[in-house]
């Protein structure tokens, strides 16, 4: 199984959210890379973030971001 570049961009975007504060949203500016803008639109369509250009995590998004960030932390840990 290979991971698509779209999937990886979605994960990268989820990793930008600060999970320590529910008030920590993000804003994807119109000058951002097209792949980043598309990732935000996909996550919005999946009800993971509140706005097409970022916003806040939904309850589903909070769970998804927590899992994504935990996975990155585990994979980056040194044995």
N, C-alpha and C positions, 0 to 999 in steps of 0.2 A: 504494500500500500504506500503510495506516495502522497504527500500533502501538496495541495495546489498553492500557488503564490497568493491567491485570494484568501485562502484559509489562514495562511501564515500572516498576512497583513491584518486580518481580523484579530488574530491572537495578539499581534503586536499592539494594536489599538487598545485591546482590553488591558494590556499590561501598563498602559499609560495612566489608568485610573488609580487614585490614591484610596485604598480601602480603609484607611484609618479614619476617614471622615466622610459622612454621607453628603456633606456639602461640597465635596471635591469633584466638580464636573470638569469637562474639557470642551474646548472650542476648536473645531477644524476650520481654519480660515480658507477662503476661496483660492488663495495662492498655494495651498498645500499640494503635495504630490497627488496626481489623479488617483493613484492606488489608495492613498489614505482617505481621500474623499469618498471613493467607492466603498471602502471598508465601513466607513461611518454610515453610509446609506444602507448597506446590507444589514448591519447590526440594528439600525433603526427599524428596518422592515421585519426583523425577527423579534421585535419588542425587547431588545437587550439594552438599548439606550433610548433616551427620551426625545432626542431631536435628530434630524438628518445630518446636522453638522456637529454632533457631539451631545452636549447636555449632560445629563446625569444617568447613572445606571438605574435600570428598573430592578425590581426584586429578582427577576430572572437574570438580569445582567450582573447583579451583585454576586450571585452564585457562580455564573460563568467566569467572571473576572477573578474570583477567589480561586477557582480551580485552575484557571490559566496561569495565574501568578504562582500558585503552589507548584505546579508542574515545572515552570521555569526555574524556580528556586531549587527544586530537587535535582533537576538535570545539571544545574550549574554548580552544585555542591561538590567539593573535592573529597574524594574517598579518604 
